[in-house]
Amino acid sequence: MKTVLVATDKPFAKAAVDGIRQIVENAGYELKLLEKYTSHAELVEAAKTANALIIRSDNVDREVIEAADKLEIVVRAGAGFDNIDLAAATEKNIVAMNTPGQNSNAVAELVFGMMVYVSRHGFNGTSGTELRGKSLGIHAYGNVGKYVAKIGAGFGMDIYAFDPYVKTEDMEKDGVTPVNTIDELYSKCQFVSLHIPANAQTKNSIGFEILSKMPKGATLVNTARKEVINEEELLRMFKERPDFKYVSDIAPGCTEEIKANYDDRCFFTPKKMGAQTSEANINAGLAAANQIVKFFKTGDKTYQVNK
């Protein structure tokens, strides 16, 4: 009998675990849980007997993969997958997947929650600004970007997007104005919402040069990864542009310096919050379980990320 291990430092909701269990056991497999573990060694040990692994933000590094001699598939319940060592997985012929789209609405709603919060000065009683009539740029028009566009349209914002991998006509059908360059996106938009992955091309790519092109009263919203931000240049932007605001659901390494000097122009959630809704929690967990069952039953690799 194949074993599916759910290894989550931050556990799924009970409803998600119950749903995962039903999917896995109905398919004839065994489910094991490793929740709220306190050391990486526990994950390494538990992975040794697993044929499949479901994780959230847990770190499946080379040590885990080399110890997991029976492992055939690992699924990250969420969109990002930089917490999986893809090269190590590929070397051992382990399929790595994510669950794209399951957290998208949760992340998009958080984008606007933070935008409203910072635009109203943290609800401190002073006069703020409205989102209606403002320009919103979406940097990467994937699953989350599409939800951001829909919500932005509801706020009455003018929506622009840059994504060289999405057809112009597909954006236009959504009521979004496509732009041809990153420079154009940032130059046009008072708000920019980041949805790019963290990879060799994007890490440290958002810095002073591009941010300084934004109009007066600019706000950058980052629900992607902190690694895409050049933090030294972010500090320069705060210093040289007293109108600039930055909000994110993952605090930068220079948080203390930002808050000490520019506390009225920033907001950071205490931990990564984009997918932290009960709905997203359940959706991503069930999707991961279903993908594993399909892989074992039919060899389906639709969401493989280490091709």
Sine and cosine of phi, psi and omega as CSV:
sin_phi,cos_phi,sin_psi,cos_psi,sin_omega,cos_omega
0.00,0.00,0.73,-0.69,0.03,-1.00
-0.97,0.24,0.53,-0.85,-0.03,-1.00
-0.91,-0.42,0.76,-0.65,0.07,-1.00
-0.95,-0.32,0.87,-0.50,0.01,-1.00
-0.98,-0.22,0.81,-0.59,0.14,-0.99
-0.98,-0.17,0.94,-0.33,-0.06,-1.00
-0.92,-0.40,0.96,-0.28,-0.10,-0.99
-0.68,-0.73,0.93,-0.36,0.14,-0.99
-0.87,0.50,-0.70,0.72,0.14,-0.99
-0.98,-0.22,0.98,-0.20,-0.19,-0.98
-0.90,0.44,0.42,-0.91,0.21,-0.98
-0.91,0.41,0.35,-0.94,0.15,-0.99
-0.89,0.45,0.43,-0.90,-0.02,-1.00
-0.84,0.54,-0.62,0.78,0.00,-1.00
-0.89,0.45,-0.59,0.81,0.03,-1.00
-0.93,0.37,-0.71,0.71,0.01,-1.00
-0.89,0.46,-0.68,0.74,0.04,-1.00
-0.87,0.49,-0.66,0.75,0.02,-1.00
-0.92,0.39,-0.66,0.75,0.05,-1.00
-0.87,0.49,-0.72,0.69,-0.01,-1.00
-0.86,0.52,-0.70,0.72,-0.01,-1.00
-0.88,0.48,-0.71,0.70,0.00,-1.00
-0.89,0.46,-0.73,0.69,-0.07,-1.00
-0.93,0.37,-0.74,0.68,-0.06,-1.00
-0.95,0.30,-0.55,0.84,0.07,-1.00
-0.91,0.42,-0.44,0.90,0.03,-1.00
-0.99,0.11,-0.09,1.00,0.06,-1.00
1.00,-0.08,0.31,0.95,-0.02,-1.00
-0.93,-0.37,0.26,-0.97,0.02,-1.00
-0.99,-0.14,0.66,-0.75,0.06,-1.00
-0.95,-0.30,0.74,-0.67,0.12,-0.99
-0.84,-0.54,0.54,-0.84,-0.03,-1.00
-0.88,-0.48,0.69,-0.73,0.20,-0.98
-0.77,-0.64,0.98,-0.20,-0.10,-1.00
-0.88,-0.48,0.56,-0.83,0.07,-1.00
0.80,0.60,0.62,0.79,0.02,-1.00
-0.94,0.34,0.41,-0.91,-0.14,-0.99
-0.94,-0.34,-0.11,0.99,0.03,-1.00
-0.58,-0.82,0.47,-0.88,0.03,-1.00
-0.89,0.45,-0.50,0.87,0.00,-1.00
-0.87,0.50,-0.55,0.84,0.03,-1.00
-0.90,0.43,-0.64,0.77,0.03,-1.00
-0.92,0.40,-0.68,0.73,0.02,-1.00
-0.85,0.53,-0.73,0.69,-0.03,-1.00
-0.91,0.42,-0.71,0.71,-0.04,-1.00
-0.91,0.42,-0.55,0.83,-0.06,-1.00
-0.94,0.34,-0.29,0.96,-0.08,-1.00
-0.87,0.49,-0.50,0.87,-0.07,-1.00
-0.96,-0.28,0.10,1.00,-0.09,-1.00
-1.00,-0.02,0.66,-0.76,0.16,-0.99
-1.00,-0.02,-0.42,0.91,0.02,-1.00
-0.61,-0.79,0.49,-0.87,-0.07,-1.00
-0.70,-0.72,0.78,-0.63,0.11,-0.99
-0.93,-0.37,0.78,-0.62,0.00,-1.00
-0.75,-0.66,0.17,-0.99,0.15,-0.99
-0.91,-0.41,-0.98,-0.18,0.04,-1.00
-0.99,-0.11,0.24,0.97,-0.05,-1.00
-0.94,0.33,0.54,-0.84,-0.14,-0.99
-1.00,-0.05,0.97,-0.24,0.07,-1.00
-1.00,-0.10,1.00,0.05,-0.05,-1.00
-1.00,-0.08,-0.12,-0.99,-0.04,-1.00
-0.87,0.50,-0.59,0.81,0.00,-1.00
-0.88,0.48,-0.70,0.72,0.03,-1.00
-0.90,0.44,-0.74,0.67,-0.08,-1.00
-0.91,0.42,-0.65,0.76,-0.01,-1.00
-0.94,0.35,-0.46,0.89,0.04,-1.00
-0.98,0.19,-0.40,0.92,-0.12,-0.99
-1.00,0.00,0.97,0.22,-0.11,-0.99
-0.93,0.38,-0.37,0.93,-0.02,-1.00
-0.99,-0.13,-0.10,1.00,-0.15,-0.99
-0.93,0.37,0.76,-0.65,0.03,-1.00
-0.93,-0.38,-0.47,0.88,-0.09,-1.00
-0.47,-0.88,0.64,-0.77,0.13,-0.99
-0.79,-0.61,0.75,-0.66,-0.03,-1.00
-0.86,-0.51,0.83,-0.56,0.10,-0.99
-1.00,0.05,0.91,-0.41,0.00,-1.00
-0.97,0.24,1.00,0.05,-0.07,-1.00
0.42,-0.91,-0.02,-1.00,-0.06,-1.00
-1.00,0.06,-0.73,0.68,-0.03,-1.00
-0.95,0.33,0.53,-0.85,-0.01,-1.00
-0.64,-0.77,0.39,0.92,0.01,-1.00
-0.97,0.26,-0.03,1.00,0.10,-1.00
-1.00,-0.03,0.12,0.99,0.10,-0.99
-0.92,-0.39,0.74,-0.67,0.09,-1.00
-0.98,0.20,1.00,-0.08,-0.10,-1.00
-0.91,0.41,-0.61,0.79,0.00,-1.00
-0.89,0.45,-0.70,0.72,0.02,-1.00
-0.90,0.43,-0.64,0.77,0.03,-1.00
-0.89,0.45,-0.70,0.72,-0.01,-1.00
-0.89,0.45,-0.65,0.76,0.00,-1.00
-0.86,0.51,-0.53,0.85,-0.02,-1.00
-0.98,-0.19,0.22,0.97,0.01,-1.00
0.85,0.53,0.58,0.82,0.08,-1.00
-1.00,-0.10,0.77,-0.64,0.02,-1.00
-0.99,0.16,0.79,-0.61,0.08,-1.00
-0.94,-0.33,0.72,-0.69,0.00,-1.00
-0.74,-0.67,0.33,-0.95,0.25,-0.97
-0.86,-0.50,-0.06,-1.00,0.02,-1.00
-0.82,-0.57,0.95,0.32,-0.11,-0.99
-0.88,0.48,0.64,-0.77,0.09,-1.00
1.00,-0.04,-0.32,0.95,-0.09,-1.00
-0.95,0.31,-0.49,0.87,-0.01,-1.00
-0.98,-0.21,0.05,1.00,-0.24,-0.97
-0.87,0.49,-0.72,0.69,-0.03,-1.00
-0.92,0.40,-0.62,0.78,0.01,-1.00
-0.87,0.49,-0.70,0.71,0.01,-1.00
-0.91,0.42,-0.70,0.72,-0.03,-1.00
-0.89,0.46,-0.66,0.76,0.03,-1.00
-0.90,0.43,-0.61,0.79,0.04,-1.00
-0.89,0.45,-0.62,0.79,0.05,-1.00
-0.78,0.62,-0.74,0.67,-0.07,-1.00
-0.97,0.23,-0.51,0.86,0.10,-0.99
-0.86,0.51,-0.69,0.72,0.00,-1.00
-0.95,0.31,-0.58,0.81,0.02,-1.00
-0.90,0.44,-0.71,0.70,0.03,-1.00
-0.90,0.44,-0.69,0.73,-0.04,-1.00
-0.86,0.52,-0.74,0.67,-0.06,-1.00
-0.97,0.26,-0.51,0.86,0.03,-1.00
-0.94,0.35,-0.43,0.90,0.04,-1.00
-0.98,-0.18,0.36,0.93,0.08,-1.00
0.82,0.57,0.67,0.75,0.04,-1.00
0.91,0.42,0.40,0.92,0.01,-1.00
0.83,0.55,0.68,0.74,-0.05,-1.00
-1.00,0.02,0.11,0.99,0.05,-1.00
0.99,-0.14,-0.16,0.99,0.03,-1.00
-1.00,0.01,0.25,-0.97,-0.03,-1.00
-0.97,0.26,0.79,-0.61,0.02,-1.00
-0.94,-0.33,-0.42,-0.91,0.02,-1.00
-0.79,-0.61,0.36,-0.93,0.02,-1.00
-0.99,-0.11,0.33,-0.94,0.06,-1.00
-1.00,0.08,-0.47,0.88,-0.03,-1.00
-0.84,0.55,0.73,-0.68,0.04,-1.00
0.99,0.12,-0.10,1.00,0.03,-1.00
-1.00,0.06,0.33,-0.94,0.00,-1.00
-0.99,-0.11,0.73,-0.69,-0.03,-1.00
-0.86,-0.51,0.84,-0.54,0.06,-1.00
-0.97,-0.23,0.71,-0.71,0.02,-1.00
-0.93,-0.36,0.92,-0.39,-0.04,-1.00
-1.00,-0.08,1.00,-0.09,-0.07,-1.00
0.99,-0.16,0.93,-0.36,-0.13,-0.99
-0.97,-0.23,0.91,0.41,0.06,-1.00
-0.99,-0.12,-0.51,-0.86,-0.05,-1.00
-0.87,0.50,-0.73,0.68,-0.01,-1.00
-0.93,0.37,-0.70,0.72,-0.01,-1.00
-0.82,0.57,-0.61,0.80,0.00,-1.00
-0.92,0.40,-0.64,0.76,0.06,-1.00
-0.92,0.40,-0.64,0.77,0.04,-1.00
-0.86,0.51,-0.67,0.74,0.01,-1.00
-0.88,0.47,-0.68,0.73,-0.02,-1.00
-0.90,0.44,-0.70,0.71,-0.01,-1.00
-0.93,0.37,-0.65,0.76,0.03,-1.00
-0.86,0.50,-0.63,0.78,0.04,-1.00
-0.89,0.45,-0.61,0.79,0.05,-1.00
-0.90,0.44,-0.50,0.87,0.07,-1.00
-0.98,0.18,-0.13,0.99,-0.02,-1.00
0.99,0.16,0.47,0.88,0.01,-1.00
-1.00,-0.01,0.38,-0.93,0.12,-0.99
-1.00,-0.01,0.86,-0.51,-0.18,-0.98
-0.96,-0.27,0.79,-0.62,0.09,-1.00
-0.83,-0.55,0.42,-0.91,0.03,-1.00
-0.52,-0.86,0.55,-0.84,0.13,-0.99
-0.84,-0.55,0.83,-0.56,0.10,-1.00
-0.26,-0.96,0.97,-0.26,-0.05,-1.00
-0.92,0.39,-0.17,0.99,-0.03,-1.00
-0.99,-0.15,0.02,1.00,0.00,-1.00
-0.90,-0.43,0.70,-0.72,-0.03,-1.00
-0.92,0.38,0.62,-0.79,0.02,-1.00
-0.82,0.58,-0.70,0.72,-0.06,-1.00
-0.91,0.41,-0.50,0.87,0.03,-1.00
-0.93,0.37,-0.62,0.78,0.07,-1.00
-0.92,0.39,-0.69,0.72,-0.05,-1.00
-0.89,0.45,-0.57,0.82,0.05,-1.00
-0.89,0.45,-0.44,0.90,0.02,-1.00
-1.00,0.02,0.10,0.99,-0.02,-1.00
0.98,0.21,0.34,0.94,-0.03,-1.00
-0.97,-0.26,0.65,-0.76,0.06,-1.00
-1.00,-0.03,0.91,-0.41,0.02,-1.00
-0.97,0.23,0.56,-0.83,0.10,-0.99
-0.87,-0.50,0.37,-0.93,-0.15,-0.99
-1.00,-0.03,-0.33,0.95,-0.04,-1.00
-0.66,-0.75,0.36,-0.93,0.08,-1.00
-0.90,0.44,-0.65,0.76,0.01,-1.00
-0.84,0.55,-0.67,0.74,-0.01,-1.00
-0.91,0.42,-0.64,0.76,0.00,-1.00
-0.87,0.49,-0.77,0.64,-0.07,-1.00
-0.94,0.33,-0.53,0.85,0.00,-1.00
-0.94,0.35,-0.51,0.86,-0.08,-1.00
-1.00,0.08,-0.43,0.90,-0.32,-0.95
-0.93,-0.37,0.74,-0.67,0.06,-1.00
-0.97,0.25,-0.47,0.88,0.10,-1.00
-0.84,-0.54,0.70,-0.71,0.14,-0.99
-0.80,-0.60,0.77,-0.63,0.01,-1.00
-0.95,-0.31,0.86,-0.51,-0.09,-1.00
-1.00,0.00,0.76,-0.64,0.05,-1.00
-0.67,-0.74,0.43,0.90,0.01,-1.00
-0.99,0.13,0.50,-0.87,0.07,-1.00
-0.97,0.23,0.23,-0.97,0.10,-1.00
-0.99,-0.11,0.96,-0.29,0.05,-1.00
-0.61,-0.79,-0.10,-0.99,-0.08,-1.00
-0.86,0.50,-0.52,0.85,-0.04,-1.00
-0.99,0.15,-0.48,0.88,-0.14,-0.99
-0.97,-0.22,-0.35,0.94,-0.05,-1.00
-0.87,0.49,0.75,-0.66,-0.02,-1.00
0.88,0.47,0.33,0.95,-0.08,-1.00
-0.99,0.13,-0.33,0.95,-0.03,-1.00
-0.98,-0.18,0.98,-0.20,-0.06,-1.00
-0.71,-0.70,-0.31,-0.95,-0.13,-0.99
-0.88,0.48,-0.66,0.75,-0.08,-1.00
-0.84,0.54,-0.72,0.69,-0.03,-1.00
-0.98,0.18,-0.64,0.77,-0.03,-1.00
-0.91,0.41,-0.56,0.83,-0.04,-1.00
-0.93,0.36,-0.21,0.98,0.05,-1.00
-0.98,0.17,-0.23,0.97,-0.06,-1.00
-0.94,0.35,0.52,-0.85,-0.02,-1.00
-0.90,0.43,0.18,-0.98,0.04,-1.00
-0.87,0.50,0.65,-0.76,-0.02,-1.00
0.99,0.15,0.43,0.91,-0.11,-0.99
-0.95,0.33,0.56,-0.83,0.12,-0.99
-0.73,-0.68,0.80,-0.60,0.11,-0.99
-0.98,-0.21,0.77,-0.64,0.00,-1.00
-0.91,-0.42,0.85,-0.53,-0.04,-1.00
-0.86,-0.51,0.97,-0.26,0.15,-0.99
-0.92,-0.40,0.35,0.94,0.02,-1.00
-1.00,-0.05,-0.97,-0.25,0.01,-1.00
-0.71,-0.71,0.56,-0.83,-0.01,-1.00
-0.93,0.36,-0.40,0.92,-0.04,-1.00
-0.91,0.41,-0.32,0.95,-0.01,-1.00
-0.98,0.21,-0.21,0.98,-0.02,-1.00
-1.00,-0.07,0.76,-0.65,0.17,-0.99
-0.99,0.14,0.98,-0.20,-0.19,-0.98
-0.94,0.34,-0.54,0.84,0.06,-1.00
-0.88,0.47,-0.67,0.74,0.01,-1.00
-0.97,0.24,-0.45,0.89,0.12,-0.99
-0.88,0.47,-0.68,0.73,0.05,-1.00
-0.88,0.47,-0.64,0.77,0.06,-1.00
-0.89,0.46,-0.64,0.77,0.01,-1.00
-0.89,0.46,-0.70,0.71,0.06,-1.00
-0.86,0.52,-0.66,0.75,-0.06,-1.00
-0.94,0.35,-0.69,0.73,-0.12,-0.99
-1.00,0.00,-0.28,0.96,0.01,-1.00
-0.83,-0.56,1.00,0.04,-0.05,-1.00
-0.91,0.41,-0.11,0.99,0.06,-1.00
-1.00,-0.03,-0.14,0.99,-0.15,-0.99
-0.99,0.13,0.66,-0.76,0.05,-1.00
-0.80,-0.60,0.50,-0.86,0.01,-1.00
-0.68,-0.74,0.80,-0.60,0.04,-1.00
-0.77,-0.64,0.57,-0.82,-0.06,-1.00
-0.37,-0.93,0.44,-0.90,0.09,-1.00
-0.99,-0.12,0.26,0.96,0.16,-0.99
-0.59,-0.81,0.90,-0.43,-0.13,-0.99
-0.92,0.39,0.68,-0.74,0.05,-1.00
-0.95,0.31,0.25,-0.97,0.03,-1.00
-0.90,0.43,-0.41,0.91,-0.03,-1.00
-0.99,-0.14,0.45,0.89,-0.05,-1.00
-0.82,0.57,-0.71,0.70,-0.06,-1.00
-0.86,0.51,-0.67,0.74,0.00,-1.00
-0.93,0.38,-0.65,0.76,0.02,-1.00
-0.89,0.45,-0.75,0.66,-0.06,-1.00
-0.93,0.37,-0.51,0.86,0.02,-1.00
-0.93,0.38,-0.52,0.85,-0.10,-0.99
-0.93,-0.38,-0.41,0.91,-0.13,-0.99
-0.68,-0.74,0.63,0.78,-0.14,-0.99
-0.87,0.49,-0.46,0.89,-0.02,-1.00
-0.99,0.14,-0.01,1.00,-0.03,-1.00
-0.83,-0.56,0.37,0.93,0.00,-1.00
-0.54,-0.84,0.34,-0.94,0.15,-0.99
-0.43,-0.90,0.76,-0.65,0.04,-1.00
-0.74,-0.68,0.74,-0.67,0.07,-1.00
-0.95,0.30,0.44,-0.90,-0.07,-1.00
-0.92,0.40,-0.36,0.93,0.10,-1.00
-0.46,-0.89,0.15,-0.99,-0.01,-1.00
-0.86,0.51,0.88,-0.47,-0.21,-0.98
-0.89,-0.46,-0.11,0.99,-0.13,-0.99
-0.80,0.60,-0.67,0.74,-0.06,-1.00
-0.99,-0.14,0.16,0.99,-0.12,-0.99
-1.00,0.07,0.92,0.39,0.21,-0.98
-0.76,-0.65,0.43,-0.91,0.00,-1.00
-0.89,0.46,-0.59,0.81,-0.01,-1.00
-0.91,0.41,-0.74,0.68,-0.01,-1.00
-0.91,0.41,-0.63,0.77,0.02,-1.00
-0.84,0.55,-0.73,0.68,-0.01,-1.00
-0.94,0.34,-0.73,0.68,-0.05,-1.00
-0.84,0.54,-0.73,0.69,-0.06,-1.00
-0.93,0.37,-0.65,0.76,0.01,-1.00
-0.90,0.44,-0.71,0.70,0.01,-1.00
-0.92,0.40,-0.62,0.78,0.04,-1.00
-0.88,0.47,-0.68,0.74,0.01,-1.00
-0.88,0.48,-0.70,0.71,0.00,-1.00
-0.90,0.44,-0.69,0.72,0.01,-1.00
-0.90,0.44,-0.61,0.79,0.01,-1.00
-0.92,0.40,-0.62,0.79,0.03,-1.00
-0.91,0.41,-0.71,0.71,0.01,-1.00
-0.87,0.49,-0.70,0.71,0.02,-1.00
-0.89,0.46,-0.63,0.77,0.01,-1.00
-0.89,0.46,-0.73,0.68,-0.01,-1.00
-0.92,0.38,-0.62,0.79,-0.08,-1.00
-0.98,0.19,-0.66,0.75,-0.15,-0.99
-0.80,-0.60,-0.08,1.00,-0.05,-1.00
0.98,0.18,0.25,0.97,-0.05,-1.00
-0.89,0.46,0.78,-0.63,-0.02,-1.00
-0.80,-0.60,0.52,0.85,-0.12,-0.99
-0.79,0.62,-0.68,0.73,-0.11,-0.99
-0.97,-0.24,0.41,0.91,0.02,-1.00
-0.91,0.42,0.69,-0.72,-0.04,-1.00
-0.92,-0.40,-0.06,1.00,0.04,-1.00
-0.89,-0.45,0.75,0.66,-0.02,-1.00
-0.95,0.32,0.00,0.00,0.00,0.00
